[in-house]
């Protein structure tokens, strides 16, 4: 049992040397590929928002148009 604990502690100490040698608290920041991937996701979202906004504006225009008034007169 003592041998297993000793070997485990030696293994953990040898593997954690790079963590102790690090001088900064965080990483180096996002790489170019990470920024490219996030930009691609932003483009996907943006190209879905544009048609949705257009349809919403068209819907608002349709609610206030004269055709709606004509339809009201026709059904009354």
Residue pairs with C-beta under 8 A, 6 or more apart in sequence:
30 38
62 68
